[in-house]
Amino acid sequence: MITIFNRRTVYFGFDMKAYADMKDRLEAMGIKYKTSVKNRGSALGRGTSLGVGRDFDQMYQYEIWVHADDYERVK
């Protein structure tokens, strides 16, 4: 089981394609992982009609963790 005490980050960024590629790689290797996707837009600006055209490629933040024992296999 992956917990906050035994996990290591293998991807952190804003690129959805790189996030998906890492997930595919982990699945192909049979490595269990956990993910987090955060919407960094707000109701008062970025990513809404009030902030159209501003940093849409930076709107979502992605992170993938694996168990610390699997970290070396992923690198």
Contacts in CASP RR format, 6 or more apart in sequence:
PFRMAT RR
TARGET T0000
AUTHOR 0000-0000-0000
METHOD contacts of the structure
MODEL  1
MITIFNRRTVYFGFDMKAYADMKDRLEAMGIKYKTSVKNRGSALGRGTSL
GVGRDFDQMYQYEIWVHADDYERVK
2 32 0 8 1.000
2 33 0 8 1.000
2 34 0 8 1.000
2 65 0 8 1.000
2 66 0 8 1.000
2 67 0 8 1.000
6 67 0 8 1.000
6 68 0 8 1.000
6 69 0 8 1.000
7 34 0 8 1.000
7 65 0 8 1.000
7 66 0 8 1.000
7 67 0 8 1.000
7 68 0 8 1.000
8 65 0 8 1.000
8 66 0 8 1.000
8 67 0 8 1.000
8 68 0 8 1.000
8 71 0 8 1.000
9 63 0 8 1.000
9 64 0 8 1.000
9 65 0 8 1.000
10 22 0 8 1.000
10 26 0 8 1.000
10 33 0 8 1.000
10 64 0 8 1.000
10 65 0 8 1.000
10 66 0 8 1.000
10 71 0 8 1.000
10 74 0 8 1.000
10 75 0 8 1.000
11 18 0 8 1.000
11 19 0 8 1.000
11 22 0 8 1.000
11 62 0 8 1.000
11 63 0 8 1.000
11 64 0 8 1.000
12 61 0 8 1.000
12 62 0 8 1.000
12 63 0 8 1.000
12 64 0 8 1.000
13 19 0 8 1.000
13 61 0 8 1.000
13 62 0 8 1.000
13 63 0 8 1.000
14 57 0 8 1.000
14 58 0 8 1.000
14 59 0 8 1.000
14 60 0 8 1.000
14 61 0 8 1.000
14 62 0 8 1.000
15 57 0 8 1.000
15 62 0 8 1.000
16 60 0 8 1.000
16 62 0 8 1.000
19 35 0 8 1.000
19 62 0 8 1.000
19 64 0 8 1.000
22 64 0 8 1.000
23 33 0 8 1.000
23 35 0 8 1.000
23 64 0 8 1.000
25 74 0 8 1.000
26 32 0 8 1.000
26 33 0 8 1.000
26 64 0 8 1.000
26 66 0 8 1.000
26 74 0 8 1.000
29 73 0 8 1.000
29 74 0 8 1.000
31 66 0 8 1.000
31 67 0 8 1.000
31 70 0 8 1.000
31 73 0 8 1.000
31 74 0 8 1.000
32 66 0 8 1.000
32 67 0 8 1.000
32 70 0 8 1.000
33 64 0 8 1.000
33 65 0 8 1.000
33 66 0 8 1.000
34 64 0 8 1.000
34 65 0 8 1.000
35 62 0 8 1.000
35 63 0 8 1.000
35 64 0 8 1.000
35 65 0 8 1.000
36 61 0 8 1.000
36 62 0 8 1.000
36 63 0 8 1.000
36 64 0 8 1.000
36 65 0 8 1.000
37 60 0 8 1.000
37 61 0 8 1.000
37 62 0 8 1.000
37 63 0 8 1.000
38 60 0 8 1.000
38 61 0 8 1.000
39 59 0 8 1.000
39 60 0 8 1.000
40 46 0 8 1.000
40 58 0 8 1.000
40 59 0 8 1.000
40 60 0 8 1.000
40 61 0 8 1.000
41 47 0 8 1.000
41 48 0 8 1.000
41 59 0 8 1.000
42 48 0 8 1.000
44 50 0 8 1.000
45 51 0 8 1.000
45 54 0 8 1.000
46 54 0 8 1.000
46 55 0 8 1.000
46 59 0 8 1.000
47 53 0 8 1.000
47 54 0 8 1.000
47 55 0 8 1.000
47 56 0 8 1.000
47 59 0 8 1.000
66 74 0 8 1.000
END
